[in-house]
C-alpha cells in the first residue's frame, strides 16, 4: 500500500489521518503545533520535522491547512512539500483554497515530474470522523483514479470535476449553498424563539419536511446545548465566502444572498472577534 504523508492535523485533518491509520496505511504527519499530532502518533502515525521530510518519504502527500497563504507556504517554502516531493509522487491539497493557487500548484508539479490534485471536502468534523466526507477533485483523471482508493477511506461521495482548480470551484458552489442554509437555520431559530416555540420540537418538525438540510440537522442541536466548538471555523467559512465572491466577480456574476452571508460572518469574525467559534456561532449576533 502507498506510503502517505499528511501536512496539517487540525480538526479535520486529524480525523482523516485517524481513518487512514485504521485502514492500515503508513502515515507520516507534520503540523505547525506538534502537540496536535500526539494522539495520532500514539495511534501509529510517524512524526516528521517539516513538510519537506513528509513529502520525501511519501508516495502521496496530502495537505489541509487554514488559508491560501498557508497553502502557498507549505508547498513553496524552503522546507516545503515541493522541496521534498519525489519524481512520480502525488501531492493533494484538501484545503479549501483558490482555484488560481490550485492551478499554480498543478502547473509547478507537472514541470517537476510530480502529479497534483486539488481536493477540498465538505462534511465538517462529523463527516471527517465518520469517513463520510464529500470530496471534490480537480486534476488529471489517471492521477485521480490512483488516489481514489485512498479518498474512499475518507469519504463516500467523490467526484472529479475537471482540470486543476475545478475541485476548488466545486467547493465554492458548495459553500454558496451552505451560506444559505446557515443563515436560514440561524434566522429560523431566532424567529421560533421570539415566538416562544419549543425549539427542539421546531428542529424535529422542520427537519422532517421540505426545509430539512444538513446545517439544521447538525448545527441547530449544538446551538441548543450552547456548543459553539468548531466543526468548521467561522473564520475559515468567511475566507471561503470571500473566495467565492471573488471568483464570481471574475465571472461577472452577482450573488446577493452570498454577499449578505459574507456581511454577517464579517460581523461575527471581524467585529465580534468570534472567528475561532464554529460556523453555528452566527446565532450569537442575535443571542447574547
C-alpha positions in Angstrom: 0.0 0.0 0.0 1.1 3.5 -0.7 3.1 5.5 1.9 1.0 8.6 2.8 2.1 12.0 4.1 -0.3 14.4 5.7 0.5 18.1 6.5 -2.0 19.8 8.7 -3.7 17.9 11.5 -6.3 20.2 12.8 -9.9 19.3 13.5 -10.5 17.8 10.0 -7.0 16.6 9.2 -6.6 14.7 12.4 -9.9 12.8 11.9 -8.9 11.9 8.3 -5.4 10.7 9.4 -7.0 8.6 12.1 -9.2 6.8 9.5 -6.2 6.2 7.2 -4.3 4.6 10.1 -7.4 2.4 10.8 -7.1 1.3 7.2 -3.5 0.2 7.8 -1.8 2.9 5.8 1.6 4.1 6.8 1.2 7.8 7.5 3.8 10.5 8.2 2.5 13.7 9.7 3.5 17.3 10.2 1.7 20.2 12.0 2.9 23.6 13.0 1.9 22.8 16.6 3.5 19.4 17.1 1.3 18.5 20.2 -1.7 18.3 17.9 -0.2 15.2 16.4 0.4 13.4 19.7 -2.8 11.4 19.6 -2.1 10.4 16.0 1.5 9.3 16.8 0.0 7.2 19.7 -2.2 5.5 17.0 0.8 4.7 14.8 1.5 7.8 12.8 5.1 8.8 12.2 6.1 12.4 13.0 8.3 14.3 10.5 10.0 17.6 11.3 8.9 19.5 8.2 6.6 19.3 5.2 9.7 18.6 3.1 10.5 15.5 5.2 6.9 14.3 5.0 6.9 14.5 1.2 10.4 13.0 0.8 9.1 9.8 2.4 5.7 9.6 0.9 4.1 8.4 -2.3 1.1 10.6 -1.8 1.3 13.8 0.3 -2.0 15.4 1.4 -2.3 18.8 2.9 -5.1 20.5 4.8 -4.4 23.9 6.4 -6.2 27.1 7.1 -5.8 29.7 4.4 -4.4 30.0 0.8 -1.4 31.8 2.2 -0.7 28.8 4.4 -1.1 26.5 1.4 1.4 28.6 -0.6 3.9 28.5 2.3 3.8 24.7 2.9 4.2 24.0 -0.8 6.8 26.5 -1.9 8.8 27.5 1.2 12.4 26.3 1.5 11.5 23.2 3.6 8.1 22.8 1.9 6.4 19.9 0.2 7.9 20.6 -3.2 11.4 20.7 -1.7 11.0 17.1 -0.7 8.5 15.5 -3.2 10.0 12.7 -5.2 9.6 12.5 -9.0 6.5 10.5 -9.8 4.9 11.2 -6.4 1.5 12.8 -5.9 0.5 15.9 -3.9 -3.1 16.5 -2.9 -4.2 19.8 -1.4 -7.5 19.3 0.5 -7.6 22.8 1.9 -10.5 25.0 0.6 -8.3 27.4 -1.3 -8.4 29.5 -4.5 -8.7 27.9 -8.0 -5.8 30.1 -9.0 -3.5 28.7 -6.4 -4.6 25.1 -7.2 -3.6 25.7 -10.8 -0.3 27.2 -9.7 0.5 24.0 -7.7 -0.6 21.8 -10.5 1.4 23.5 -13.1 4.5 23.6 -10.9 4.1 19.9 -10.1 3.9 19.0 -13.8 7.0 21.0 -14.5 8.9 18.9 -12.0 7.6 15.4 -12.8 5.2 15.4 -9.9 1.5 14.9 -10.0 -1.1 17.1 -8.3 -4.8 17.2 -7.4 -6.9 19.8 -5.6 -9.5 18.0 -3.4 -11.4 20.2 -1.0 -14.0 18.5 1.1 -17.4 19.1 2.7 -19.0 17.4 5.7 -17.4 19.1 8.7 -15.9 17.3 11.7 -18.6 14.7 11.8 -18.1 13.8 8.2 -14.3 13.6 8.7 -14.7 11.4 11.8 -17.2 9.0 10.2 -15.3 8.9 6.9 -18.3 10.3 5.1 -16.9 13.4 3.5 -17.8 14.7 0.1 -14.6 15.2 -1.9 -14.5 17.5 -4.9 -11.4 16.9 -7.1 -9.6 18.8 -9.9 -6.7 17.4 -11.9 -5.9 14.6 -14.4 -8.2 11.6 -14.4 -5.5 9.0 -14.3 -4.0 10.5 -11.1 -7.5 10.8 -9.6 -8.0 7.1 -10.3 -4.8 6.3 -8.5 -5.7 8.3 -5.4 -9.4 7.3 -5.4 -8.9 4.2 -3.2 -7.4 6.5 -0.5 -10.2 9.0 -0.9 -12.6 6.2 -0.3 -11.2 5.8 3.2 -12.1 9.4 3.9 -15.5 9.9 2.2 -18.5 8.5 0.4 -19.2 11.0 -2.3 -16.2 11.6 -4.5 -16.2 13.3 -7.9 -13.7 14.6 -10.5 -14.8 17.9 -12.0 -12.0 18.7 -14.5 -8.5 20.2 -14.6 -6.6 22.0 -11.9 -8.8 24.3 -9.8 -12.1 22.5 -10.7 -12.3 20.9 -7.3 -12.0 24.3 -5.7 -14.7 25.8 -8.0 -17.0 22.9 -7.0 -16.3 23.6 -3.3 -17.2 27.3 -3.9 -20.5 26.2 -5.2 -20.9 24.0 -2.1 -20.1 27.0 0.2 -22.6 29.2 -1.6 -25.3 26.6 -0.8 -24.1 26.3 2.8 -24.2 30.1 3.2 -27.9 29.9 2.5 -28.6 27.0 4.9 -26.6 28.6 7.7 -28.3 31.9 7.5 -31.7 30.2 7.1 -31.1 27.9 10.1 -30.0 30.9 12.2 -33.0 33.0 11.4 -35.3 30.1 11.9 -34.1 29.7 15.5 -34.2 33.4 16.1 -37.8 33.6 14.8 -39.0 30.5 16.6 -37.5 31.7 19.9 -39.1 35.1 19.6 -42.5 33.3 19.0 -42.0 31.3 22.2 -42.0 28.0 20.4 -40.3 24.9 21.7 -37.0 24.9 19.8 -36.4 21.2 19.9 -39.8 20.5 18.5 -39.3 23.1 15.8 -36.0 21.5 14.7 -37.5 18.0 14.7 -40.6 19.1 12.8 -38.9 21.3 10.2 -36.2 18.8 9.8 -38.8 16.2 8.8 -40.2 18.3 6.0 -39.2 20.1 2.8 -37.0 22.5 4.8 -34.7 19.7 6.0 -31.0 20.4 5.5 -27.6 19.4 6.8 -27.0 22.6 8.7 -30.3 22.3 10.6 -29.7 18.7 11.5 -26.1 19.0 12.6 -25.7 22.6 14.0 -29.1 23.5 15.4 -28.9 20.9 18.2 -25.4 22.2 19.1 -26.8 25.7 19.5 -29.4 24.5 21.9 -26.6 23.0 24.0 -24.6 26.2 23.8 -22.0 24.2 21.9 -20.0 26.5 19.6 -16.9 24.4 19.3 -15.8 24.3 15.6 -16.8 21.5 13.4 -15.7 24.2 10.9 -14.2 27.5 12.0 -16.2 30.7 11.3 -13.1 32.4 10.2 -12.5 29.7 7.6 -16.0 29.9 6.3 -15.7 33.7 5.9 -12.5 33.0 3.9 -14.4 30.7 1.7 -17.2 33.2 1.1 -14.7 35.8 0.1 -13.0 33.4 -2.3 -16.4 32.5 -3.8 -17.4 36.1 -4.3 -14.0 37.0 -5.8 -14.4 34.2 -8.3 -18.0 35.2 -9.0 -16.7 38.8 -9.8 -14.2 37.3 -12.2 -17.0 35.5 -14.0 -19.1 38.7 -14.0 -22.0 37.2 -11.9 -23.7 38.8 -8.9 -24.6 36.7 -5.8 -26.5 39.0 -3.5 -27.5 36.3 -0.9 -23.9 35.2 -0.6 -22.8 38.8 -0.2 -25.3 39.1 2.7 -24.0 35.9 4.3 -20.4 37.3 4.0 -21.5 40.6 5.7 -23.0 38.7 8.6 -19.9 36.5 9.0 -17.7 39.6 8.9 -19.7 40.9 11.8 -19.2 37.7 13.7 -15.5 37.3 12.8 -14.1 40.8 12.3 -16.3 42.8 14.7 -17.3 40.3 17.4 -13.9 38.5 17.2 -15.5 35.1 17.2 -13.7 33.6 14.3 -12.4 30.6 16.3 -16.0 29.5 17.1 -17.8 27.2 14.8 -20.0 28.5 12.0 -23.1 27.9 14.2 -22.0 30.8 16.3 -23.7 33.1 13.8 -26.7 33.0 16.1 -24.7 34.9 18.6 -25.3 38.0 16.6 -28.9 37.7 17.9 -28.5 35.7 21.1 -26.2 37.2 23.7 
